[in-house]
Every structure is written in C-alpha cells, then in structure tokens.
C-alpha cells in the first residue's frame, strides 16, 4: 500500500475548530499584555495569579483544587510561572508540599489582570449575544448529555464495533 493511500483519521476533527478558536482568542489576549508591556505572562496563568492574589499563598495542592486542575498539571504551570518571574515557591508546612506566592512583579499586575478578566468576560457575553446559541449553553447541554451517558461509554460503544480496536 502506498503511503498516500493510508487514511489519516486526524484529517477529520469536530473539536479542532474550537481548539483553534480558543487559541486565537488567547493570542488576542496575549497581544493585549504585550501592548501593555506585561512580559512573560500567558493567558493560561491569569486564573491562578488572580486566585493567589485573592486568597493568598497556597500549596500547589490547594491551588490545583481551587482551579479544578490536577496536582501534576498545576505543578508544571507553577514551574513555568516561576521561570517567568511571576511566582516563587518555598517548602510548605510539611517538607513534601510547596507554598506558591506571587512575586512583586505579579502583584504589580494583578489589578490589570483583574480588569482584563472582567473585560474578557464582558466581551464573551457580547459575543454570545450575537450568536443564536451561546457557547456557555452548549457546555451546559453537553454536561447534561454526558451525565446521561459518559464520554467514555460513548467512545467504548463505537470501539466495540471497530475490528482495529479488538
């Protein structure tokens, strides 16, 4: 079989447009940071930085729980934020935990980040008003459908009929 005859299932993706849309929107937010002279900041850091500002220093475990992320994912993000000079870490109450604290650089920007968060939420609400079916409603409806039958079970049913899987 020639290489060009091999089917590439990744050519079809129902979710790719959503991922690309979110990436483009994040790029627009990052451009605002650059225009404002806020260096080393990614839009994906903002929730954690605002949470640390509002609640004070937290362990990685506490911060992960507060933003609904895994400890592993948050640990990686904290390492990146530390490298960007936005947070510091120190040994927590026990030697196994790390306490995360905002740096002065991050503390100096949190008011602007909170303003951007509010403006972003307002812009999203405006966008949702312009379209016939709001994305936030899609998410709620998808969550309800997944309560009826999990994504795992839906995929498993499809795989049961696929000889390549068995």
N, C-alpha and C positions, 0 to 999 in steps of 0.2 A: 504494500500500500504506500503510495507516495505521501510525503509529508503534508502536502496541501489538501489531501483527502481526509485527514484526521479532523474530526469535529472538535471544535473548541467550545465547551459549554459556557465559558466566560463571556462569549460574544453576546449572550443574552443575559441581562440582569435587570430585574424590576426595581431594585433598590439603588443601582448606580446613579441614576439621575438625582435621587435625594441626597446621596453622599456628596456628589459633585456640587449640588446647590448649597449644602451646608458649608462645604469647603470654600466656595466662592463668597458666601456671606461672612465667614470667619476672616477671609482675606480682606474684605472691605473693612471689618472692624480693626484688623491689624494695621491697615493703612491709616486709619484714624490715629492709632497710637503713634505711628511713625511721624505723621504730620504734627503731632503734639510733642514730639521729642521724647516719647516714653520708649526707652530702649530695652531689649531683652524680654519683652512681655508678649506672650501669646494669649489669644482669647481664651484658650482652654485653661489658663491659670486663674482667671479672674474670680470664679466662684470660690475657689479655695482661699485666695487672698482676701476677698471680702468676708468670708466666714471667719478667718483668723482675726481680722480687724474687729468684727462684731463680737466674737466670743473669747478672744484672747488666745494665748498659746495653747496648743493641743498636741497630744501624741499623734503619730501617724495613724494609729488605730482609731482614735477619736475623730480625727479629721476625715478619714475614709468613711466612717459610719455616718458622719454628718452630711456628706455629699453623695451617699449611696454608691460608693466605689469599693473595690477590693483593696485590701491592705497592700497587695503586690503592685497594683496599678498606681495607688497613691504614693507608694514608696518611690517608684520610678519618677512620678511627676515632681515629688518633693526634691529629688536629686537634681532634676532639670531646673527647677525654680531656684535651688541653692546655687547651681552653676551660673544662673543669670543674675545672682546677687539679690534675689527677692526675699529669700527666707534663710534662716540659719537653723541648724539642728543641734541639740545637746542631749546628753543622756537624760532620760526621764526619771521618774520616781524609782523604777527598778532598772537594772542595767540592760534589760532586753528592749526597753522602749526608747523612742526618740521623741523629744518635745520639739515641735516646729514653732518658730517665732518669726514674725515679719522683720525684715531689716528696715533701717531708716529709709532706704531707697523706696521700698514698697509702701511703707507707712506714709511717705510724702505723696504717693499717687492714689491712695485708696479713695479719696474724695472724688477724684476724676473718674476712677473706675466705677464707683457707685453711680455717678452721673451717666456714664456710658451705658451701664446696665439698665438704668431706667429708660434712657433714650432708645436702647435696643428693644426693650420690651414694648415701648410705645410704637416703634416702627413695625414690629411684628404684628401688633394689634391692628395697625393701619393696613398692613398687607392682608391680614386675614379678612378685614372688612371689604377688600377689593376683589376677593375671590369667592366663588359660590359655595365652597365647602372648606372651612378653616382646618388647617393642619392640626391644631390642638384638638379639634373634634375627631379628626381621623385617628389620632393617637388614642383617645378615649374609646372610640369604637373598636379599634384593633385590640386594645387591652380587654374589652368585654368579650370579643370573639375568642381571644386566647384563654380566657377563663373558662369558656365552654369547652375548648379543646386546645391543648398546649401546642406550641410550635413544634416541639419535639415529636409529639404524637402525629401531627400532620405530616412532618417530613418522613417519619418512620413508616407511615402508611404508603407514601409514594415509593419509598425504597423497597418495600416488601414486594412490589411488582416489577422491580428492576433486576434483571439477571446479573448485571455487572456488580450489584451490591451483595448478592448472595453467594 
